Amino acid sequence: MASETPITVPDGYTLHTENTSHILLPSTNEAFLNPVQEFNRDLSVATIRVWSEEFDKAKEQKWKQAQAKKAKKSEAGEDKTRKRPKLDVDDASKAPSGFAPPEASAEGDKPQESASGSGDADKSTLQAKDTEVTSPCASHELLHICTPQYRNYKFVLLEALSATGLRSIRYAKEIPLVKYVIANDLSPSATAAMKRNVDLNGLGDETPASDPAETAEAGKTTTRRAKLGKVRINEGDARALMYSHSQERSRVDVVDLDPYGTAAPFIDAAVQCINDGGLLCVTCTDLSVLATNNYPEKCYSNYGGVPVKAEYSHEVALRLVLNTIATSAARYGRFIQPMISLSIDFYVRLFVKVQTAPFEVKKTASKTSIHYVCSGCQSFYGQPLGRVVEKVSEKGNVNSLFKTQTGPPVSEKCPECNSALHVAGPMWSGPIHDPPFIGKVLEHLEGNQEKYGTATRMKGMLTVAQEELQAPFYFTPSRVASFFHCVCPALDDVGSALLNGGHQISRSHAAAGSLKTTASRREIHDIFRSWAKLHPVKMEKIAENSPSRVLLGKEPTTEANFTRHPRTVTPSSKVKLVRYQPNPTPNWGPGTKAQGGTKRKHEDD
């Protein structure tokens, strides 16, 4: 491999190494690379690797079921047929046609060859003349020849916006079940950088050397077909490339979208070109649109929903992107299953399984909601767009009926502080993580920490995400305390009060010091009202028309119990984990967009 030999760095280039992959970066900004996103790449490698192993296990299970079904049919057929005549093994003409080993097993597997490789040796393993053979595989020594063997499923990955190609190179080198990676970019300078970096890592096309004996003959030339590399470079529009793979026979298994800015223009093409059960990986770095209320019109045009201005805006960003993917997939009879959805630094990263099932598509409306968000106390009230009614028949069959939802869930003013409400969404209201899958990624990470430069942070963030409740939106005690103008209670005090009240709690990966709970906003406010009684608020410092007076003016329906609850200490808090990474460099962020020369240059007349 290229990593095992010294690398010569040409003038005007710098060598960048990430794990076992190396790329050459020019002094000019021809192709985009942000070193800060190493965490994104590490997380992607680990997630896709675990997904590929699970996908392969599912394929193997189906293959075994098919083989068992075949064997059962074969046995049933043999019972019905007459007893086969005795076979003289020395007479090849008498051998049954089924005796020869199959050319290939199911799933395209080739049969294993005999250890000796000789037909005579095979014969010697059989019994003498007049041996009764009831099956072509009666010989114990030949059993391994006739028994089909499962071969691991190798998947195809398409990275639509590859830039330097570092991500594609890492996928090809670090994920064992990758068949090949299609690395695409529209920029000619980016594809040139990709080719340079792919060849540097020994993953490019290989042209076999010509035969000297043949080329020595006068006037004779031979052309040998090049062997395609594990990373195959394509220069072109990402959407056109993905649409060209939308037919079922040409679909890929994994699509990775990691653009500079929004991934919205590429999602429609991406959901069409993924095989059933495949994985869609999406990055969006436009959090100035997704996680604030500065550009609601831009957010709506990109994602079909309106954002919120609240402390939980980063979770809203995740749910807006998930809704875009879900509605795009639903148009083609497909539905999504979010595996991991993370808000990281200045971007969101989502891993979504795409599957085909028209019945599941019908549930999309019930997993989509509009939220009414208070401009004063940030209380939120969800309005699902649909509902599913399940009816059990006399025979015990469950029939699902899909209905419209009644609404609105709240009046014009916030019931808590009497402030105005703003509409947000529509957005995804279903689960944003698959905890069992995250658990498998953590298992993989536990045994391969040396392979990931950001393993410590990966373990911390994934552990919090695995414990995270599926209920929408989190809160921080400090922010809620500011609405009441009271002393902020400790995180454990608030968590204990919620647990003692019969509610569930968890941390959120999206913000430090945050909590998610099954309690309503009213019940959370009751806890702070009880806290304010223990720690009186100076009312003279609160304006007469302040929403805080309305919040404090209400009596709590139940008095909160702040006795320390043992479950406030979550499994992740028992271990020292890097849940939220500090700024990795003095000047960090999305980075500067590459000047790849994709715009047309107009020549002077």
KOLGU-371976 format. One record per residue (C-alpha): x, y, z. Coordinates in steps of 0.02 Angstrom, whole numbers, plus 32768, in hexadecimal, padded with zeros to 4 digits. Layout:
<nodes>
xx; yy; zz
X; Y; Z
...
</nodes>
This chain:
<nodes>
xx; yy; zz
8000; 8000; 8000
8033; 80B5; 7FE6
8032; 80D1; 80A1
80BE; 8050; 80B7
8138; 80AA; 8044
8180; 8159; 8054
8112; 81DE; 8004
8162; 8264; 7F99
810B; 830A; 7FB0
8118; 8378; 7F13
813E; 8430; 7F1F
80A5; 849A; 7F42
804B; 840D; 7FA1
803A; 83D9; 8055
801A; 8329; 8092
7F7F; 830F; 80FC
7F6D; 8269; 8158
7ECF; 822A; 81A9
7ED3; 817D; 81F3
7F24; 8110; 816A
7EF6; 8183; 80DA
7F64; 8209; 808E
7F37; 8297; 8018
7F99; 8324; 7FC7
7F51; 83D2; 7FE2
7F84; 845B; 7F68
7FB0; 8508; 7FA5
7F1B; 854C; 7F44
7E6A; 8526; 7F81
7E3B; 84B7; 7EEE
7DDF; 8430; 7F50
7D88; 8445; 7FF7
7DC5; 83EC; 8093
7D9D; 8418; 8147
7E11; 83BD; 81C1
7D97; 83E5; 824F
7D1C; 836B; 8202
7D8A; 82D6; 822A
7D06; 82AB; 82AC
7C83; 82A8; 8222
7CEE; 8233; 81B9
7D1A; 81C1; 824C
7C63; 81B5; 827B
7C33; 818F; 81C7
7CB4; 8105; 81B4
7C7C; 80B0; 8256
7BC2; 80C2; 8231
7BCB; 8084; 817D
7C3B; 7FF4; 81B1
7BBF; 7FBA; 8236
7B2D; 7FD2; 81BE
7B87; 7F69; 8139
7BA3; 7EDC; 81B5
7AEC; 7EDE; 81E9
7AB5; 7EE8; 8133
7B24; 7E53; 810B
7ADC; 7DF0; 819C
7A2C; 7E10; 815B
7A61; 7DD6; 80AD
7AB0; 7D39; 80F6
7A14; 7D13; 815B
79A7; 7D21; 80C0
7A21; 7CB4; 8060
7A1C; 7C2E; 80E7
795F; 7C30; 80E7
795E; 7C1C; 802A
79D9; 7B8B; 8036
7971; 7B37; 80BC
78D5; 7B4B; 8051
7932; 7B01; 7FBB
796F; 7A6E; 8022
78C1; 7A4D; 8063
787A; 7A4D; 7FB4
7907; 79DB; 7F7A
78E7; 795F; 8006
782D; 795F; 7FE2
7852; 793E; 7F2A
78C9; 78AD; 7F50
7849; 7858; 7FBF
77CF; 7853; 7F2F
784A; 780F; 7EAF
787F; 7759; 7E9E
7919; 7715; 7EF3
79B0; 773A; 7E88
7A0E; 76A7; 7E3B
7AB7; 7671; 7E79
7B45; 76D7; 7E31
7BE8; 7694; 7DEE
7C5F; 7720; 7E18
7CDF; 76E2; 7D99
7C63; 76FC; 7D0D
7C5A; 77B8; 7CF0
7BCC; 77A1; 7C77
7B5E; 7761; 7D04
7B7B; 77F6; 7D74
7ADE; 785C; 7D93
7ADB; 7906; 7D43
7ACA; 7959; 7DEE
7B6F; 790E; 7E2B
7BDB; 7998; 7DE4
7BF9; 7A27; 7E5F
7B8E; 7ABF; 7E3C
7BE3; 7B4C; 7DDE
7BAA; 7BCD; 7E5A
7B49; 7BD0; 7EFA
7ABF; 7C47; 7F2A
7AED; 7D00; 7F34
7B6C; 7CE3; 7EAA
7BE1; 7C79; 7F16
7C60; 7C09; 7EC2
7C72; 7B59; 7F07
7D0D; 7B2D; 7F69
7D87; 7ABF; 7F0B
7DC5; 7A17; 7F49
7E64; 7A22; 7FAC
7EBC; 79A8; 7F37
7E76; 79F1; 7E98
7E75; 7944; 7E47
7DE0; 78E2; 7E06
7E35; 783D; 7E2E
7E49; 7870; 7EE3
7D91; 7897; 7EE9
7D67; 77EB; 7EA9
7DD4; 7797; 7F2C
7D69; 77E1; 7FB4
7CCE; 7786; 7F78
7C9C; 76D7; 7FA9
7CC2; 7640; 7F3B
7C57; 7601; 7EAD
7B9F; 75E4; 7EC5
7B9A; 766E; 7F4A
7AEB; 76B6; 7F54
7AEF; 7773; 7F3C
7A4F; 77CA; 7F6E
7A96; 7879; 7F60
7B1C; 78CC; 7EF5
7B6D; 7904; 7F98
7B6B; 785C; 7FF1
7C28; 785B; 8001
7C5F; 78B4; 80A0
7CFC; 78F4; 804C
7C9A; 7945; 7FBF
7C19; 7993; 8030
7C76; 7A38; 8038
7C72; 7A40; 7F79
7BB7; 7A2A; 7F67
7B86; 7A99; 7FFA
7B74; 7B4E; 7FC1
7BD5; 7BCC; 8027
7B98; 7C7C; 804A
7C06; 7D0A; 800F
7C02; 7DB1; 8069
7B9C; 7E37; 8013
7C0C; 7EC1; 7FD2
7BB5; 7F69; 7FC2
7BCA; 7FFF; 7F50
7BDB; 80AD; 7F9B
7BBF; 8151; 7F3F
7C08; 81F2; 7F82
7BB2; 8279; 7F1D
7C22; 830C; 7F4E
7CD1; 82C8; 7F6D
7D42; 8363; 7F5E
7DF0; 8322; 7F8C
7DB3; 826E; 7F94
7DF0; 8254; 8047
7D49; 8210; 8083
7D3A; 8196; 7FF1
7DED; 815B; 800C
7DCC; 813A; 80C3
7D2D; 80DA; 8099
7D8B; 806C; 801D
7E1B; 804A; 8094
7DC2; 8039; 813B
7D1D; 7FE1; 8115
7D3D; 7F2A; 80E9
7C97; 7F09; 808F
7CA8; 7F97; 8012
7CA7; 7F57; 7F5E
7CD5; 8000; 7F17
7CB3; 80B9; 7F33
7C74; 8132; 7EAF
7CC5; 81DA; 7ED5
7C73; 826A; 7E77
7C8E; 8324; 7E69
7C59; 83A9; 7DED
7CFC; 840B; 7DF9
7D88; 83D6; 7D80
7E0C; 840F; 7DFD
7DB9; 83A5; 7E85
7DB5; 8309; 7E18
7E6C; 8326; 7DEB
7E94; 8330; 7EA6
7E2E; 8293; 7EC3
7E8D; 8231; 7E3E
7F32; 826A; 7E88
7EFE; 8236; 7F38
7EAD; 8192; 7F05
7F4B; 815D; 7EA8
7FB4; 8193; 7F3D
7F55; 8116; 7FA9
7F5E; 808A; 7F28
7EA2; 8086; 7F07
7E9F; 80BF; 7E51
7E88; 805F; 7DAF
7F0E; 7FDF; 7D86
7F4A; 7FC2; 7CD3
7F97; 7F15; 7CC1
8043; 7F0E; 7C72
8048; 7ECC; 7BC0
8093; 7E20; 7B9B
8147; 7E34; 7B5B
8138; 7D96; 7AF2
80A3; 7DDB; 7A97
80E4; 7E8B; 7A80
8189; 7E47; 7A3D
8132; 7E06; 79A2
8141; 7E80; 7914
80A7; 7EE5; 78F1
8043; 7E98; 797F
7FF8; 7F04; 7A08
7F90; 7ECA; 7A9A
7F13; 7F31; 7AFC
7EEE; 7EFA; 7BAD
7E56; 7F34; 7C0A
7E7B; 7FA2; 7CA3
7E42; 7F60; 7D4B
7DCE; 7FDE; 7D9B
7E08; 801F; 7E43
7DAF; 801A; 7EE9
7D8E; 80D5; 7EDB
7D42; 8103; 7E33
7D43; 81BC; 7E09
7CB8; 8213; 7DAB
7CB2; 82C9; 7D75
7C02; 830B; 7D63
7B65; 834C; 7DB3
7B3B; 82EA; 7E51
7A81; 82EB; 7E30
7A95; 82AA; 7D7E
7B07; 8220; 7DBE
7A8C; 81EA; 7E44
79F7; 81F1; 7DCF
7A58; 8180; 7D57
7A5D; 8100; 7DE5
79A4; 810D; 7E0F
7974; 806F; 7DAF
796A; 7FDA; 7E24
79F0; 7F75; 7DC8
7A70; 8002; 7DD5
7A50; 8043; 7E85
7AD9; 8057; 7F06
7AD4; 8024; 7FBD
7B15; 80C1; 8014
7B0D; 8177; 7FE0
7B72; 81FC; 803C
7B42; 82B3; 8028
7BBD; 832A; 8078
7BAD; 83CF; 801B
7BE9; 847D; 8046
7B46; 84C3; 808C
7A9E; 846F; 8071
7A81; 83BE; 8030
79CC; 83E6; 8001
79E7; 83EB; 7F41
7A2F; 833A; 7F43
79B4; 82DE; 7FB4
7930; 82B6; 7F30
79AF; 8260; 7EC0
7A03; 820A; 7F54
7967; 81B3; 7F98
7946; 816A; 7EEB
79F0; 811D; 7ECB
7A02; 80BB; 7F6E
79DE; 8002; 7F77
7957; 7FC6; 7FEC
799D; 7FC9; 809C
7A2D; 8038; 8066
7A77; 80C7; 80C9
7A6C; 8181; 80A3
7AED; 81EF; 80FB
7AC8; 82AA; 80F9
7B29; 8341; 8138
7AE2; 83F2; 8139
7B50; 8482; 8172
7AD1; 850E; 815B
7A9D; 851B; 8211
7A8B; 85D7; 81FD
79F0; 85A6; 8199
79B9; 8509; 81F6
79D9; 8538; 82AB
79A3; 85EE; 82B3
790D; 8654; 8280
7974; 86CF; 8219
7947; 8684; 8170
78A0; 8629; 817F
787C; 8641; 80C5
7921; 85F0; 8095
7905; 8560; 810D
7859; 8541; 80C5
7897; 8544; 8012
7924; 84CA; 803A
78D2; 8456; 80B7
7816; 8474; 80AA
7809; 84AE; 815E
781E; 8547; 81CE
78A3; 8547; 8259
7895; 8588; 830B
78F5; 8602; 8376
7907; 859F; 8416
798B; 8545; 847B
795B; 849F; 8428
7971; 84E4; 8378
79FC; 8466; 8350
7986; 83D4; 836B
7907; 842F; 82FF
798C; 8438; 8277
799F; 837A; 827C
78E4; 8360; 8272
78D1; 83D9; 81E0
7954; 837B; 817B
7906; 82D3; 81A7
785D; 8313; 816C
78A9; 8346; 80C6
78F3; 8298; 80AF
7851; 8242; 80E6
77E0; 82A4; 8070
7859; 8290; 7FDF
7860; 81D3; 7FFA
77A3; 81C6; 8010
7786; 8204; 7F5E
77D5; 8164; 7F1E
7781; 80EA; 7F96
7814; 80E9; 800E
7823; 810F; 80C7
78B3; 813A; 8139
78F7; 80F9; 81DE
796E; 8173; 8234
7A02; 8112; 827A
7A6C; 81A0; 82C0
7A43; 825B; 82BA
7AC3; 82CF; 8308
7AD8; 838A; 8319
7B95; 83A4; 8319
7BEF; 844A; 8328
7BB9; 84B0; 828F
7B5D; 8427; 822F
7AE3; 8396; 823B
7B0D; 82E4; 8209
7A87; 8262; 81EA
7A8C; 81A8; 81C0
79E5; 816C; 817C
79B1; 80C1; 813D
7943; 80C9; 80A1
78C7; 803D; 8082
7836; 8019; 800D
7789; 7FF4; 8055
76ED; 8053; 801C
7693; 8026; 80BE
771B; 8075; 8129
7716; 8111; 80BB
7663; 812C; 80F6
76A5; 8148; 81A6
770F; 81DD; 8171
7685; 825C; 8196
7673; 821C; 8249
772F; 8232; 8260
7729; 82E6; 8223
76F7; 8379; 8292
76E4; 8434; 8297
7718; 8483; 833C
76D3; 8520; 838D
7765; 856F; 83EA
7752; 85F7; 846E
77B9; 8692; 8450
77C2; 86B3; 850C
77E3; 8611; 856C
780B; 85A2; 84D5
7782; 8526; 8500
7753; 84BA; 8469
76B3; 8464; 8436
76B7; 83DF; 83AF
7633; 83CB; 8328
7647; 8325; 82C9
7609; 832A; 8216
75BC; 827D; 821D
7591; 81ED; 8291
758A; 8131; 8285
74F6; 80D3; 82CF
750F; 8019; 82E9
7477; 7FA6; 82EF
747E; 7EEF; 831C
7407; 7E7E; 82BC
73AB; 7DE7; 8303
7433; 7D77; 82BC
74B9; 7DD9; 8317
74FC; 7E35; 827F
7532; 7EE9; 829A
74F3; 7F63; 8218
753F; 8011; 820E
74D2; 80A4; 81DE
7523; 8149; 81AF
74C4; 81E5; 81E6
74DA; 82A0; 81EC
7507; 82F1; 8291
749D; 836C; 82F2
74E6; 8413; 8326
7526; 848D; 8356
756C; 844D; 83FB
7576; 84FA; 8449
7523; 85A5; 8444
756B; 8644; 83F7
75D1; 866D; 8493
7647; 8600; 84F6
75E8; 85AD; 8587
7683; 85BF; 85F5
76B8; 8676; 85E1
7634; 86C2; 856E
76B6; 86EF; 84E9
76A0; 86E0; 842E
76B9; 8638; 83D8
771C; 861D; 8339
7705; 858E; 82BF
7799; 851B; 8299
77A5; 8488; 8223
7765; 8417; 81DE
77F0; 83A9; 8221
7814; 82F3; 824A
77C6; 82C2; 82F2
77F9; 820B; 82F5
7896; 81BF; 8342
793B; 820E; 830A
79AB; 817E; 8345
79AC; 80C1; 8344
79F5; 8095; 83F1
7A1C; 7FDD; 83CA
7A7C; 8010; 832F
7ADD; 8095; 8390
7B06; 800D; 840E
7B56; 7FA5; 8383
7BBB; 803B; 8348
7BF9; 8053; 83FC
7C28; 7F9A; 8404
7C8C; 7FAD; 8364
7CDE; 804A; 83A6
7D0D; 7FF5; 844A
7D76; 7F76; 83ED
7DBF; 7FED; 836B
7DE7; 808E; 83C8
7E96; 8097; 837E
7E4B; 80A6; 82CF
7DF2; 814A; 82F1
7E48; 81ED; 831F
7DAA; 8230; 8371
7D77; 818D; 83C7
7D63; 81E0; 8472
7CE7; 825F; 8435
7C8C; 81DE; 83CA
7C73; 8170; 8462
7C33; 8202; 84CA
7BB8; 8247; 844B
7B75; 819E; 8415
7B5D; 8167; 84CA
7AF2; 8201; 84EC
7A92; 81E9; 8449
7A70; 8133; 8475
7A23; 8166; 851D
79C2; 81F8; 84D2
7905; 81F4; 84E2
78A2; 81F8; 8441
7833; 8284; 8482
784A; 8325; 8420
78B7; 83B3; 845F
7926; 83CF; 84F5
7938; 845C; 8573
79C1; 84A0; 85E3
7999; 84CE; 8699
79FA; 8570; 8688
798C; 85AB; 85F9
78E8; 857D; 864E
7925; 85D0; 86EF
7942; 8670; 868C
7889; 8672; 865E
785F; 866F; 8717
78EA; 86E8; 874C
7918; 866A; 87D3
79B7; 8617; 880E
79E4; 858A; 8799
79D1; 84DD; 87E8
7A54; 8459; 87CC
7A3B; 83E0; 873C
7A2C; 834F; 87B8
79A6; 83AE; 881B
793A; 83C7; 8781
7958; 8313; 8748
792B; 82CF; 87F4
788A; 8335; 87FB
7857; 82F1; 8750
7880; 823D; 8780
7828; 824C; 8828
7791; 828D; 87C8
778A; 81ED; 8761
77D9; 822F; 86C3
786C; 81F0; 865D
7907; 8258; 863A
79A4; 8250; 85CF
7A2D; 82C2; 8594
7A32; 8309; 84E4
7ACB; 82FD; 8474
7AA1; 83A6; 8426
7AC6; 8418; 84BB
7B2F; 840E; 8558
7ACB; 8410; 85FA
7A28; 83E5; 85A2
799C; 836E; 85D1
7914; 8314; 8570
787A; 82D7; 85CA
77CF; 828A; 85B1
7785; 8313; 861F
771F; 839F; 85D1
775C; 8453; 85D4
76D9; 847A; 8658
7721; 83F3; 86C9
77D1; 8436; 86B0
7795; 84E4; 86DE
7742; 849E; 877B
77EC; 845F; 87B4
7835; 850D; 87A0
77A0; 855A; 87FB
77C2; 84E5; 888B
787A; 8513; 8883
784E; 85CC; 8884
77EE; 85B1; 8927
788B; 856B; 8976
78F5; 85F4; 8929
7886; 8691; 8924
788E; 8705; 888E
789C; 87C1; 88A4
77FC; 87F5; 884C
7827; 88AF; 8853
78AF; 8890; 87D2
7834; 8845; 8755
77D7; 88B7; 86DD
771A; 88C0; 86ED
76FC; 8880; 863B
7782; 87F8; 8644
774E; 8744; 861B
77AD; 8713; 86B8
7723; 875D; 8724
76A4; 86EE; 86CC
7711; 8654; 86E5
772E; 867A; 879D
7679; 86AC; 87BB
763B; 85F9; 87A0
7639; 857B; 882C
768C; 84D2; 8808
760F; 8445; 87F4
7685; 83D3; 8857
7716; 83FE; 88C8
77BB; 83C0; 8882
7826; 8346; 88E5
78DE; 8373; 88D3
791E; 82DD; 8936
79B2; 8295; 88D7
797B; 8207; 8865
79F9; 817D; 883D
79CE; 817C; 8783
7A09; 822F; 876A
7AB4; 81E0; 8753
7AA7; 8198; 86A4
7B1D; 810F; 8665
7B79; 818F; 85FA
7B97; 8201; 868F
7BEE; 8175; 86EF
7C7C; 8174; 8672
7CEA; 8206; 8640
7CAC; 8228; 8590
7CCA; 82B7; 8519
7C15; 82DE; 84F3
7C2F; 838C; 84AC
7CD3; 83B6; 8458
7D29; 845C; 847C
7D62; 84C7; 83EA
7DE5; 845C; 8392
7E47; 84EC; 8345
7E53; 85A9; 8364
7DF8; 85D1; 82C0
7D80; 8547; 8295
7CD9; 8532; 8240
7C93; 8500; 8198
7D2F; 853C; 813B
7D42; 859B; 8098
7CEB; 8558; 7FFE
7D61; 8514; 7F7A
7D7D; 8576; 7EDA
7D6D; 84E3; 7E65
7D43; 853D; 7DC6
7C97; 84EE; 7DB0
7C4D; 8590; 7D6F
7C56; 85AE; 7CB6
7CD9; 8628; 7C7D
7C9E; 869D; 7BF4
7D1E; 86C2; 7B6F
7D31; 8772; 7B2F
7CF0; 878E; 7A80
</nodes>
